[in-house]
Structures are given as structure tokens and as C-alpha cells.
Amino acid sequence: MAITTTTHLNFRGQARAALEFYQAAFGGQLAAVTFAQAHNVQSQGGLATAEEADQIMWGQVQGENGFHVMAYDVPSALSFDRGDKSVFVSIRGDAGADDEVTGYWNALKDGAAIQADLGPAPWGAPLYGMLTDKFGVTWVMDVAVNY
């Protein structure tokens, strides 16, 4: 049996915009299902209010390059606290993938808070950087050390 792990990001009304942003940055196919499409609105016995009907109940961006992230909008009927540093998404390129990782970094840095500039790391990684994007998601990007 083989397994994979996928980062699943939770938002409050921003999942669609975030998924579109990540698709623009990494490429791939975007798929999304709203609460209304899934018949999960309160008038139908579901969780989402009528105002939340067009928000994302399930969504993902998945690319041939290996990128895969899922997201949804937590409905107001459920508690939601992003917390502080609750999750980092790590993007690690193979040795020699400097240009590819730099391209992703440049795509995500629009409106971001830079935690560590992308550049050579003191521990030997050719590139390392950390930023918190405009949706509040922290991304760690690096290129693997070639030993």
C-alpha cells in the first residue's frame, strides 16, 4: 500500500481566491465544489448559511509538477481559529531546481510578508526562504542540498 499526504488549508470565505492564486503560481487544474452544489446549505439541512452557499466546500489545485493543495471555507456554524504558526506549507525542489523554486517564490510574494528572503542558507541549502502570503498561509521554500 502506498499513501500520499496533501496539505488541506482552511479559510473563512477566501478559499476560491486562494486556490486561484495558487493555480496561477504553480499551474495545474483547479477543481471546486460549493456548499450549494453539494446541497449543504442550512435550508437543505446543511452547515452553510445562504450567504455562504457559493463558498468552497471542497476544492483543490493539482499539477503534473507534483503540486497538490486542498482548501475549503469553514462555515460560520463551525468554530475557526487560524492560530499562530499553525501550519507551514513546504515546497522543496530537487538539487538544481533553483529557477523553478525562484519562480514559485516570485509568484507567491505579491502581497506577502517576507519572513526570510529567498537566498542561500547558512546550513548549505542553495536556496531557502519563508513568506506568509496574502491569505495568511506561510510557505517555506528551499532547494535540496546536493551531498
C-alpha positions as CSV (number, residue, x, y, z in Angstrom):
1,M,0.0,0.0,0.0
2,A,1.2,3.5,-0.8
3,I,0.0,6.7,0.7
4,T,0.4,10.4,-0.1
5,T,-0.2,13.5,2.0
6,T,-1.8,16.7,0.8
7,T,-1.9,20.0,2.6
8,H,-5.5,21.0,3.3
9,L,-6.0,24.7,4.0
10,N,-9.0,26.1,5.8
11,F,-10.3,29.6,5.2
12,R,-13.3,31.7,6.1
13,G,-14.6,32.9,2.7
14,Q,-11.3,33.1,0.9
15,A,-10.8,29.5,-0.4
16,R,-11.7,30.2,-4.0
17,A,-9.4,33.2,-4.3
18,A,-6.6,31.3,-2.6
19,L,-7.0,28.3,-4.9
20,E,-7.0,30.6,-8.0
21,F,-3.9,32.3,-6.7
22,Y,-2.1,29.0,-6.1
23,Q,-3.1,27.8,-9.5
24,A,-1.6,30.9,-11.1
25,A,1.6,30.4,-9.1
26,F,2.1,26.6,-9.6
27,G,-0.1,25.7,-12.5
28,G,-2.3,22.6,-12.5
29,Q,-6.0,22.0,-12.6
30,L,-8.4,23.7,-10.2
31,A,-11.5,21.8,-9.0
32,A,-14.0,23.3,-6.6
33,V,-17.5,22.4,-5.3
34,T,-19.6,25.0,-3.4
35,F,-21.8,24.3,-0.5
36,A,-24.8,24.9,-2.8
37,Q,-23.6,22.4,-5.4
38,A,-23.2,19.8,-2.6
39,H,-26.6,20.5,-1.2
40,N,-25.0,21.5,2.1
41,V,-26.9,24.8,2.8
42,Q,-28.9,25.2,6.0
43,S,-32.2,25.4,4.1
44,Q,-31.3,21.8,3.0
45,G,-30.2,20.6,6.4
46,G,-26.5,21.5,5.8
47,L,-24.0,23.6,7.6
48,A,-23.6,26.7,5.4
49,T,-25.8,29.7,5.6
50,A,-27.5,31.1,2.4
51,E,-24.8,33.8,2.4
52,E,-22.1,31.0,2.3
53,A,-23.8,28.9,-0.4
54,D,-21.3,29.9,-3.0
55,Q,-18.2,29.4,-0.8
56,I,-16.0,26.3,-1.3
57,M,-17.0,23.1,0.5
58,W,-14.2,21.2,-1.3
59,G,-11.5,22.4,-3.6
60,Q,-8.1,21.6,-4.9
61,V,-5.3,22.5,-7.2
62,Q,-3.3,19.6,-8.5
63,G,-0.5,19.9,-11.1
64,E,1.6,17.5,-13.1
65,N,4.7,19.0,-11.4
66,G,3.7,17.3,-8.1
67,F,2.0,20.4,-6.5
68,H,-1.2,19.5,-4.7
69,V,-3.2,21.6,-2.2
70,M,-6.7,21.3,-1.0
71,A,-8.9,24.0,0.6
72,Y,-12.3,24.8,2.0
73,D,-14.2,27.6,3.6
74,V,-15.1,26.8,7.2
75,P,-18.8,27.7,7.6
76,S,-19.8,30.2,10.3
77,A,-21.7,27.4,12.1
78,L,-18.3,25.9,13.0
79,S,-15.5,27.4,15.1
80,F,-12.5,28.6,13.2
81,D,-9.2,29.9,14.7
82,R,-6.2,30.0,12.4
83,G,-3.9,30.3,15.4
84,D,-0.4,31.5,15.2
85,K,2.0,29.4,13.0
86,S,-0.5,26.6,12.9
87,V,0.9,25.2,9.6
88,F,3.6,25.8,7.1
89,V,3.5,24.6,3.5
90,S,6.9,23.4,2.4
91,I,7.9,23.4,-1.3
92,R,11.3,21.7,-1.8
93,G,12.9,21.5,-5.2
94,D,15.4,18.9,-6.2
95,A,19.1,19.9,-6.3
96,G,19.4,22.2,-9.3
97,A,15.8,23.4,-9.3
98,D,16.8,26.9,-8.3
99,D,15.0,28.6,-11.2
100,E,11.7,26.7,-10.6
101,V,11.7,27.4,-6.9
102,T,12.5,31.1,-7.5
103,G,9.6,31.3,-10.0
104,Y,7.2,29.9,-7.3
105,W,8.6,32.3,-4.8
106,N,8.1,35.3,-7.1
107,A,4.5,34.2,-7.9
108,L,3.6,34.0,-4.2
109,K,5.4,37.1,-2.9
110,D,2.8,39.5,-4.2
111,G,1.2,41.0,-1.1
112,A,3.2,38.7,1.2
113,A,5.1,39.3,4.4
114,I,8.6,38.0,3.9
115,Q,9.9,36.1,6.9
116,A,13.2,35.1,5.4
117,D,14.4,36.3,2.0
118,L,15.0,33.7,-0.6
119,G,18.7,33.0,-0.9
120,P,21.5,30.7,0.1
121,A,21.0,29.3,3.6
122,P,23.8,29.2,6.2
123,W,23.3,25.4,6.6
124,G,24.2,24.8,2.9
125,A,20.9,24.8,1.1
126,P,21.4,26.6,-2.2
127,L,18.1,28.5,-1.7
128,Y,15.8,28.9,1.4
129,G,13.0,31.4,2.0
130,M,9.9,31.8,4.1
131,L,6.9,34.1,3.4
132,T,3.3,34.5,4.6
133,D,1.1,35.1,1.6
134,K,-1.8,37.5,1.3
135,F,-4.2,34.7,2.5
136,G,-2.2,34.2,5.8
137,V,-0.6,30.9,4.7
138,T,3.1,30.5,5.5
139,W,5.3,28.9,2.8
140,V,8.8,27.5,3.3
141,M,10.7,27.1,0.0
142,D,14.0,25.6,-0.5
143,V,16.2,23.6,-2.8
144,A,17.6,20.3,-1.5
145,V,21.2,20.1,-0.6
146,N,23.2,18.0,-3.1
147,Y,25.6,16.0,-0.9
